[in-house]
Amino acid sequence: MTTKPRTQAVITIAMDNDAFAYSPATELSRILVTLAGEVATDGISYTALRDINGNTVGYFRIDSEVTQAPSMPHPHILNVLDISTAHLTLETMRLLDTTPQDDWPVSGADIPFGYFVHAADENDGSIPADLWDCIELARLHGCSHLRFDRDADPHPSLKNYHD
């Protein structure tokens, strides 16, 4: 007999910014109602959650439980999110193309047909919003780095700037 993997919805919301200062319950319910509408209408399985001011405050994802025991991470293996350059604006791509790599807002390098960047833990305000959204997605999935590739498929939960 085979067992069916358990499916679960995971919602994380940080409520420590200005949008929650006056009425935390009101802002939380606004975010959850918006999410419910997106799930019902678009059938999404992953999305960033934004407060009334447009700041990313959390994430929603649907997970299927792994039926086998996870392997121990190897110290020399990186988890890398392979993602389309379509999720970067032309302005961000221009920044990465024209700025010396030592001056990039995140550690990284040019690679053929894209970029390889570190998934930074924090944004001091210098990381463009489009790049930060991609980094947050990578971190959500346990990745320490991102490989932006012009031939990679776009991720359904991120904005495609090159449609």
C-alpha positions in Angstrom: 0.0 0.0 0.0 1.3 3.4 -0.9 0.8 6.5 1.2 -0.3 9.7 -0.3 1.9 12.7 0.6 0.2 15.2 2.8 -0.3 18.6 1.3 -0.2 21.7 3.4 -0.4 25.5 3.1 2.3 27.5 4.7 1.8 31.2 5.5 4.4 33.4 7.2 3.8 37.0 7.9 6.0 39.4 9.8 3.9 42.0 11.6 6.6 44.3 12.8 6.4 47.2 10.4 4.4 50.4 10.2 1.5 48.9 8.3 0.6 46.9 11.5 1.2 49.7 14.0 -2.3 51.1 14.2 -4.5 48.0 13.8 -2.5 44.7 13.4 -5.7 42.7 13.1 -7.1 44.9 10.3 -3.9 44.7 8.3 -3.5 41.0 8.8 -7.1 40.3 7.7 -6.6 42.5 4.7 -3.6 40.4 3.6 -5.4 37.1 4.2 -8.5 38.2 2.3 -6.3 39.3 -0.6 -4.5 36.0 -0.5 -7.7 34.0 -0.4 -8.9 35.8 -3.5 -5.7 35.1 -5.3 -5.8 31.4 -4.4 -9.5 31.1 -5.4 -9.1 33.1 -8.7 -5.6 32.2 -9.9 -5.0 28.9 -8.2 -1.5 30.1 -7.0 0.8 27.8 -5.1 3.3 30.5 -4.1 3.3 34.2 -3.7 4.9 37.0 -1.7 2.6 38.7 0.7 2.6 42.5 0.8 1.3 45.0 3.3 -0.9 48.0 2.4 2.3 50.0 1.7 3.6 47.4 -0.8 6.3 46.0 1.4 6.9 42.2 1.3 6.0 41.0 4.8 5.7 37.3 4.2 5.0 34.3 1.9 2.4 31.8 1.0 3.2 28.4 -0.5 1.6 25.0 -0.9 3.9 22.1 0.1 3.6 18.4 -0.4 5.2 16.4 2.3 8.3 14.6 1.3 7.8 10.8 1.6 11.4 9.9 2.0 13.8 11.1 4.7 15.8 14.2 3.7 19.5 13.6 3.1 22.0 15.4 5.2 23.3 18.5 3.4 26.9 18.2 2.1 29.1 21.1 3.1 30.3 21.5 -0.5 27.0 21.5 -2.2 25.0 24.8 -2.8 21.3 25.0 -3.3 20.8 27.3 -6.3 17.6 28.7 -7.6 17.6 28.7 -11.4 15.5 31.6 -12.5 14.7 33.6 -15.6 16.3 37.0 -16.2 12.7 38.0 -17.1 12.2 38.6 -13.4 14.7 41.5 -13.5 13.8 44.9 -14.8 15.9 46.4 -17.6 17.1 48.9 -15.1 18.4 46.2 -12.7 20.0 44.3 -15.6 21.7 47.6 -16.8 22.9 48.1 -13.2 24.5 44.6 -13.1 25.9 45.0 -16.6 27.5 48.4 -16.1 28.6 48.3 -12.5 31.9 46.6 -11.4 31.0 43.4 -9.6 32.7 44.6 -6.4 30.1 47.4 -6.3 27.0 45.3 -7.0 24.3 45.5 -4.3 24.8 41.8 -3.7 27.8 39.5 -4.1 27.8 37.9 -7.6 29.2 37.6 -11.0 28.3 37.8 -14.7 27.9 34.4 -16.2 27.1 33.5 -19.9 23.5 34.5 -20.5 22.8 35.9 -17.0 24.1 36.4 -13.5 25.0 34.4 -10.4 24.2 36.1 -7.1 24.3 35.3 -3.4 20.9 35.2 -1.7 21.6 38.0 0.8 20.0 37.7 4.3 19.1 41.4 4.5 18.4 44.3 2.2 19.9 47.6 3.4 17.9 49.4 0.7 20.5 49.1 -2.0 19.1 45.9 -3.6 16.4 46.7 -6.2 12.9 45.5 -5.4 12.8 43.1 -8.4 16.1 41.4 -7.4 15.0 41.3 -3.7 11.8 39.5 -4.6 13.8 36.8 -6.4 16.2 36.6 -3.5 13.4 36.1 -1.0 11.9 33.3 -3.2 15.3 31.6 -3.2 15.7 31.9 0.6 12.2 30.6 1.0 13.2 27.4 -0.8 16.5 27.0 1.1 18.7 28.3 -1.6 21.9 30.3 -0.9 22.4 31.5 -4.4 20.5 32.3 -7.6 21.4 31.7 -11.2 19.6 34.1 -13.5 19.5 32.6 -17.0 17.8 34.1 -20.0 16.7 30.6 -21.1 15.2 29.6 -17.7 11.5 29.4 -17.4 9.8 32.3 -15.6 8.5 31.5 -12.1 4.7 31.9 -11.9 4.7 33.8 -8.6 7.2 36.5 -9.7 6.5 39.4 -12.1 7.8 38.9 -15.6 9.2 42.3 -16.8 9.9 41.1 -20.4 6.5 39.9 -21.6 
